């Protein structure tokens, strides 16, 4: 215990120690360092470079590549976001790449969305194999192309390879024949190379998604100390000669521009030992440049570079089908087009349109005034919620994807014998979802555009026998549902109009008086939604319900739906309609 008490912790990073000094608040070490227990005579040491170093790519750390300044083709100068980083790499044979990658797991680059393994351009075909094929076939280079791709320059239609001939045959089938031999067509058809997408005159560059390119700028084969490399890698290693295709293993960014002697022991062991004793090393250290383009950077990184310092970065938006719905503040108005373009670029192809809400919802139809910031101007979209497809015109109807969880919570409380009355149904997100579970649904909305899409969604989901649609005012609808004889008695009433739903509760006073129902009959359960800015929102909303019903003895079950704005809650109050309210005389 005494020996353990006297032991100190040390960071085993470098061989040059110096006195411990803590970095300033701006300089942070973002990667956890390895701690080891050493003797009491050792001290805690850090390299001076470690204190100033931050891991990972950044628009601030990288340097811009040389380019010709020209007028940007788009609203954003995307070429201006290209950044170049110096990295070191091990060039290894392709067949040994997986083994080396496992041994160097803790010393690789490990940047987000960048693979640690890169291909060497033009190194996929073995030069020895190309020479042999050229010698054995009098066609020279054409013979290699014919063997690799099935066809070369100057070949006619009859010289197609069997694979391409079968591909042509598959294309000539009609639909019935293609279905008959679909497995044969799938197996024999070679994978087509995706063409690079062109935007104006620009072309996406590099990588699977066009965001990164690795280039070798200094090869170990061309270094002046070739004799040192031969001594390190063995006399049997021939400088400048690679047998077969090779790969680049990108090393940690700390090892850029460093010699072999400055590398960690694990990397040196790979350079010296190879994969096994019988298979000597055939790898070398090279210096590379990693270029990250506009497509690599995240939305918040681009916006942080474009917007002024201190401005709030828009980080979230609502997705309605192919539409991204933003709620930008006053400070963002001068930059709203830039923000919309960045949101569109970083969320393609799912997002095709970016809109911003101009004004709050004030009129009876609950539609929002929207402006298109980027993308196409189509606001008619299809939303899939809980496996159900809804057609929505965001310019003429109301839709809120953030209420999907609340709708599902409410539907889970219904039973198969319930009959639902949806007073403010909109395009039917609750009514259609509930109709798949309950006995019957009555849906109503004042907006005729919402009724048009509601009927369209009902037919597309094959629920026209379980839903009846109405287009009238909320009070008239409530009175009509309970006063006239119906084949199904209503058991649940949903009133999702947070701004004004509480004011419609007065329509339930005396609503069952004309039906001459006994006071022991089953009364409907009402779910009413509303907003509250009070410090105690449940108490405030409860008091408003009791005041409108003119009934003090109302047992209301409160549920907080979501925080709409700072200090503003959306709540759902659920209660069984009191007999004293349902059978009271109307005045």
LOBA-607406 format. One record per residue (C-alpha): residue in one letter; x, y, z. Coordinates in pm, whole numbers, padded with zeros to 5 digits, always signed. Layout:
<atoms>
AXYZ ...
</atoms>
This chain:
<atoms>
X+00000+00000+00000 X+00288+00235+00080 X+00449+00166-00256 X+00118+00226-00431 X+00071+00554-00243 X+00408+00685-00355 X+00352+00589-00723 X+00258+00868-00963 X+00076+00875-01294 X+00265+00960-01613 X+00167+01017-01971 X+00396+00798-02184 X+00390+01002-02502 X+00740+01136-02580 X+01096+01078-02468 X+01173+01449-02400 X+01034+01546-02059 X+00981+01897-01925 X+00817+02047-01618 X+00440+02012-01598 X+00239+02316-01700 X-00137+02324-01760 X-00273+02457-02089 X-00476+02774-02117 X-00859+02740-02130 X-00857+02773-02511 X-00616+02481-02556 X-00785+02152-02484 X-00677+01791-02529 X-00977+01631-02691 X-00851+01273-02710 X-00805+01075-02387 X-00440+00989-02327 X-00299+00661-02201 X-00225+00662-01828 X+00030+00418-01679 X+00147+00358-01324 X+00519+00433-01287 X+00770+00444-01005 X+00788+00734-00761 X+01104+00866-00925 X+00919+00945-01248 X+00723+01264-01305 X+00415+01355-01508 X+00537+01475-01848 X+00369+01621-02155 X+00502+01723-02494 X+00466+02092-02569 X+00305+02007-02903 X+00038+01803-02724 X-00087+02108-02536 X-00157+02304-02855 X-00292+02011-03056 X-00658+01942-03121 X-00769+01626-03297 X-00996+01598-03596 X-01053+01794-03916 X-01158+02157-03903 X-01211+02444-04144 X-00973+02645-03926 X-00689+02389-03921 X-00674+02303-04291 X-00531+02522-04565 X-00704+02616-04888 X-00573+02450-05204 X-00446+02677-05482 X-00724+02756-05727 X-00827+03010-05983 X-01057+03274-05843 X-01377+03295-06043 X-01736+03397-05999 X-01918+03122-05806 X-02186+02939-06001 X-02406+02908-05692 X-02518+03115-05397 X-02238+02960-05191 X-01878+02938-05309 X-01844+02564-05250 X-01489+02548-05381 X-01390+02786-05100 X-01463+02516-04842 X-01196+02277-04971 X-00922+02216-04712 X-00591+02032-04746 X-00432+01835-04460 X-00087+01673-04447 X-00099+01309-04340 X+00146+01020-04341 X+00055+00679-04478 X+00194+00330-04513 X+00188+00194-04864 X+00127-00179-04831 X+00028-00466-05064 X-00348-00499-05106 X-00355-00859-04978 X-00185-00756-04651 X-00394-00445-04594 X-00648-00606-04358 X-00376-00759-04138 X-00182-00431-04114 X-00499-00237-04040 X-00574-00460-03743 X-00223-00420-03603 X-00229-00039-03641 X-00579+00013-03507 X-00476+00274-03252 X-00242+00462-03485 X-00468+00523-03785 X-00631+00851-03884 X-00984+00765-03764 X-01152+01081-03893 X-01530+01086-03926 X-01657+00969-04267 X-01300+00920-04397 X-01180+00564-04453 X-00841+00472-04313 X-00764+00275-04630 X-00716+00461-04959 X-00649+00332-05308 X-00343+00432-05507 X-00459+00582-05840 X-00365+00364-06137 X-00234+00082-05917 X-00524-00164-05946 X-00382-00359-06244 X-00067-00560-06183 X+00205-00438-06426 X+00338-00795-06460 X-00007-00920-06555 X-00051-00640-06805 X+00286-00728-06968 X+00201-01099-06986 X-00139-01032-07142 X+00019-00794-07393 X+00279-01055-07495 X+00036-01346-07526 X-00205-01146-07740 X-00097-00962-08051 X-00351-00690-07985 X-00125-00530-07724 X-00318-00286-07510 X-00643-00362-07692 X-00622-00724-07581 X-00604-00615-07217 X-00907-00391-07261 X-01092-00672-07436 X-01017-00916-07154 X-01105-00668-06881 X-01404-00490-07031 X-01519-00730-07305 X-01456-00486-07586 X-01182-00263-07722 X-01152+00019-07975 X-01230-00095-08328 X-01432-00402-08225 X-01760-00460-08400 X-02089-00581-08260 X-01990-00949-08309 X-01683-00927-08082 X-01874-00876-07757 X-01767-01085-07461 X-02015-01345-07328 X-02105-01119-07035 X-02184-00819-07254 X-02364-01041-07504 X-02586-01178-07229 X-02644-00822-07105 X-02758-00723-07453 X-02981-01030-07468 X-03141-00948-07133 X-03220-00595-07251 X-03394-00736-07560 X-03640-00944-07355 X-03993-00823-07308 X-04138-00788-06957 X-04259-01150-06944 X-03927-01290-07057 X-03732-01069-06817 X-03941-01193-06526 X-03890-01551-06634 X-03511-01518-06635 X-03476-01251-06367 X-03223-01451-06162 X-03007-01512-06469 X-03018-01142-06556 X-02929-01040-06202 X-02628-01271-06178 X-02486-01217-06524 X-02534-00843-06552 X-02212-00659-06454 X-02235-00370-06217 X-02266-00041-06396 X-02035+00237-06301 X-02217+00536-06165 X-02161+00845-06369 X-02037+01148-06185 X-02309+01397-06119 X-02253+01728-06292 X-02367+02057-06141 X-02325+02325-06400 X-01962+02292-06508 X-01841+02145-06181 X-01800+01774-06111 X-01804+01602-05775 X-01456+01491-05685 X-01317+01188-05513 X-01444+00926-05275 X-01771+00738-05260 X-01968+01054-05191 X-01734+01301-05355 X-01596+01462-05041 X-01233+01342-05002 X-00925+01280-05216 X-00589+01134-05107 X-00279+01216-05313 X+00076+01094-05260 X+00311+01395-05261 X+00633+01231-05135 X+00693+00861-05189 X+00944+00669-04983 X+01081+00521-05303 X+01196+00861-05425 X+01368+00970-05103 X+01742+01036-05094 X+01811+00787-04817 X+01732+00480-05027 X+02013+00288-04860 X+01861+00352-04516 X+01529+00219-04641 X+01699-00093-04779 X+01865-00148-04446 X+01534-00105-04268 X+01321-00312-04502 X+01578-00573-04601 X+01819-00630-04889 X+01562-00835-05079 X+01334-00531-05107 X+01367-00359-05443 X+01299+00016-05431 X+01044+00126-05687 X+00904-00220-05758 X+00560-00330-05633 X+00418-00671-05698 X+00046-00624-05758 X-00195-00354-05635 X-00122-00157-05319 X-00320+00040-05062 X-00251+00339-04839 X-00308+00308-04463 X-00358+00665-04340 X-00178+00721-04009 X-00265+00951-03721 X-00240+01318-03809 X+00041+01363-03555 X+00278+01157-03769 X+00262+01384-04073 X+00601+01508-04196 X+00788+01280-03957 X+01065+01035-04031 X+01065+00664-03965 X+01261+00702-03640 X+00996+00938-03499 X+00712+00692-03546 X+00571+00474-03264 X+00715+00129-03211 X+00399-00037-03344 X+00439+00136-03680 X+00810+00056-03693 X+00732-00307-03624 X+00500-00317-03922 X+00766-00161-04143 X+01032-00407-04022 X+00847-00730-03962 X+00565-00763-04217 X+00274-00994-04152 X+00489-01298-04057 X+00845-01426-04056 X+00792-01615-04381 X+00638-01308-04544 X+00882-01017-04504 X+00769-00659-04505 X+00693-00494-04837 X+00568-00157-04711 X+00702+00194-04706 X+00622+00529-04547 X+00483+00797-04779 X+00363+01154-04725 X+00017+01238-04856 X-00224+01524-04886 X-00584+01467-04782 X-00826+01715-04942 X-01174+01751-04793 X-01434+01922-05008 X-01761+02101-04938 X-01959+01775-04923 X-01754+01653-04627 X-01837+01927-04377 X-02145+01909-04158 X-02426+02163-04176 X-02333+02335-03850 X-01967+02369-03959 X-02065+02537-04286 X-02313+02771-04117 X-02062+02861-03846 X-01819+02971-04118 X-02082+03165-04315 X-02273+03343-04038 X-02127+03629-03828 X-01962+03552-03496 X-02202+03528-03204 X-02509+03452-03417 X-02717+03149-03316 X-02663+02859-03557 X-02994+02700-03671 X-02951+02337-03572 X-03294+02176-03614 X-03593+02183-03844 X-03915+01993-03901 X-03929+01744-04187 X-04260+01707-04375 X-04207+01462-04657 X-03948+01619-04887 X-03985+01962-04719 X-03763+02106-04444 X-03958+02357-04235 X-03749+02623-04058 X-03851+02883-03800 X-03582+03150-03840 X-03555+03446-03605 X-03509+03814-03683 X-03130+03789-03672 X-03129+03531-03951 X-03338+03724-04203 X-03039+03868-04394 X-02887+03521-04427 X-03200+03309-04479 X-03116+03220-04841 X-02769+03100-04740 X-02913+02897-04454 X-03174+02742-04682 X-02913+02645-04942 X-02688+02482-04681 X-02980+02287-04533 X-03073+02168-04882 X-02716+02068-04973 X-02657+01874-04653 X-02985+01681-04655 X-03019+01573-05017 X-03182+01367-05161 X-03439+01333-04881 X-03494+01708-04864 X-03588+01880-05190 X-03746+02202-05060 X-03657+02434-04771 X-03923+02674-04640 X-03942+02929-04361 X-04249+03031-04165 X-04315+03404-04215 X-04596+03456-03966 X-04767+03264-03689 X-05099+03078-03730 X-05378+03329-03674 X-05678+03250-03897 X-05942+02979-03862 X-05799+02742-04124 X-05470+02700-03930 X-05254+02739-04242 X-04904+02889-04226 X-04755+03159-04445 X-04440+03002-04587 X-04161+03128-04812 X-03940+02896-05018 X-03571+02950-04939 X-03413+02682-05160 X-03505+02391-05385 X-03819+02339-05589 X-04140+02526-05509 X-04365+02224-05472 X-04527+02211-05127 X-04740+01906-05204 X-04575+01604-05046 X-04636+01258-04901 X-04571+01192-04532 X-04537+00842-04389 X-04630+00822-04021 X-04657+00491-03836 X-04666+00309-04171 X-04956+00519-04308 X-04920+00749-04610 X-05070+01099-04593 X-05092+01344-04882 X-05029+01698-04759 X-05026+02042-04920 X-04828+02242-04668 X-04936+02574-04821 X-05311+02511-04766 X-05338+02266-04474 X-05184+02223-04130 X-04939+01947-04044 X-04706+01901-03747 X-04470+01603-03752 X-04361+01672-03393 X-04701+01552-03268 X-04656+01200-03406 X-04559+01062-03064 X-04855+01233-02898 X-05096+01094-03156 X-04960+00746-03100 X-04996+00785-02722 X-05359+00884-02759 X-05439+00601-03001 X-05283+00346-02766 X-05539+00448-02500 X-05834+00366-02732 X-06000+00025-02748 X-06151-00165-03040 X-06507-00076-02918 X-06446+00300-02909 X-06615+00547-03142 X-06399+00856-03201 X-06516+01208-03272 X-06227+01417-03410 X-06347+01778-03401 X-06040+01934-03570 X-05907+01649-03783 X-05705+01832-04051 X-05588+01587-04320 X-05655+01297-04082 X-05330+01198-03902 X-05525+01095-03590 X-05857+00992-03750 X-05703+00759-04009 X-05455+00604-03766 X-05730+00549-03508 X-05967+00401-03770 X-05732+00103-03809 X-05798+00015-03444 X-06136+00150-03324 X-06494+00073-03429 X-06582+00399-03610 X-06455+00756-03657 X-06632+01088-03722 X-06386+01344-03862 X-06449+01714-03909 X-06256+02024-04016 X-06352+02377-04114 X-06087+02407-04389 X-06226+02275-04722 X-05872+02209-04849 X-05805+01990-04546 X-06131+01800-04613 X-06024+01738-04974 X-05695+01584-04863 X-05867+01399-04578 X-06099+01223-04821 X-05807+01147-05052 X-05609+00993-04764 X-05908+00789-04650 X-05954+00636-04995 X-05581+00569-05044 X-05571+00384-04710 X-05899+00196-04782 X-06084+00320-04473 X-06386+00485-04637 X-06625+00247-04457 X-06498+00333-04111 X-06470+00713-04134 X-06741+00974-04194 X-06623+01321-04299 X-06783+01656-04212 X-06699+02015-04307 X-06848+02253-04050 X-06773+02468-03749 X-06658+02289-03435 X-06961+02384-03219 X-07208+02287-03489 X-07028+01958-03536 X-07038+01872-03165 X-07409+01958-03143 X-07488+01758-03457 X-07301+01449-03338 X-07477+01428-03000 X-07824+01560-03083 X-07909+01352-03391 X-07949+00972-03370 X-07634+00784-03468 X-07578+00410-03519 X-07265+00436-03302 X-07261+00622-02971 X-06953+00841-02930 X-06712+00735-02654 X-06404+00953-02724 X-06381+01318-02835 X-06048+01468-02951 X-06011+01848-02974 X-05662+01924-03105 X-05675+02299-03165 X-05437+02431-02898 X-05509+02800-02950 X-05890+02786-02917 X-06000+02430-02829 X-06087+02518-02467 X-06336+02782-02582 X-06533+02514-02771 X-06602+02319-02450 X-06913+02528-02386 X-07079+02332-02670 X-07101+02031-02434 X-07330+02208-02186 X-07667+02032-02219 X-07554+01840-02528 X-07735+01519-02416 X-08052+01685-02283 X-08251+01626-02603 X-08167+01257-02623 X-08339+01183-02289 X-08058+00953-02180 X-08051+00823-01829 X-07797+00967-01595 X-07634+00627-01560 X-07546+00611-01931 X-07186+00601-02054 X-07058+00950-02113 X-06780+01036-02362 X-06422+01107-02260 X-06288+01438-02391 X-05924+01509-02481 X-05867+01883-02520 X-05535+02051-02607 X-05408+02395-02517 X-05110+02620-02444 X-05000+02765-02113 X-04725+03011-02021 X-04790+02990-01647 X-04530+02874-01397 X-04777+02597-01307 X-04922+02508-01650 X-05132+02213-01527 X-05316+02426-01270 X-05365+02709-01518 X-05508+02482-01788 X-05731+02304-01537 X-05881+02633-01422 X-05956+02738-01780 X-06141+02411-01845 X-06353+02448-01532 X-06438+02810-01612 X-06565+02727-01962 X-06768+02427-01841 X-06902+02628-01544 X-06832+02326-01329 X-06591+02320-01037 X-06594+01941-00982 X-06410+01824-01292 X-06138+01562-01252 X-05891+01635-01532 X-05590+01416-01614 X-05306+01639-01737 X-05026+01545-01975 X-04742+01769-02094 X-04706+01717-02470 X-04401+01931-02554 X-04229+02260-02488 X-04332+02483-02779 X-04118+02783-02679 X-03923+02887-02370 X-04181+02893-02090 X-04471+02786-02317 X-04608+02432-02279 X-04856+02239-02490 X-05081+02027-02269 X-05354+01766-02311 X-05638+01756-02058 X-05843+01435-02052 X-06167+01402-01853 X-06503+01226-01866 X-06785+01468-01947 X-06965+01535-01614 X-07336+01453-01598 X-07403+01796-01448 X-07266+01950-01769 X-07411+01706-02025 X-07772+01720-01894 X-07789+02082-01783 X-08056+02308-01933 X-07922+02538-02199 X-07982+02908-02149 
</atoms>
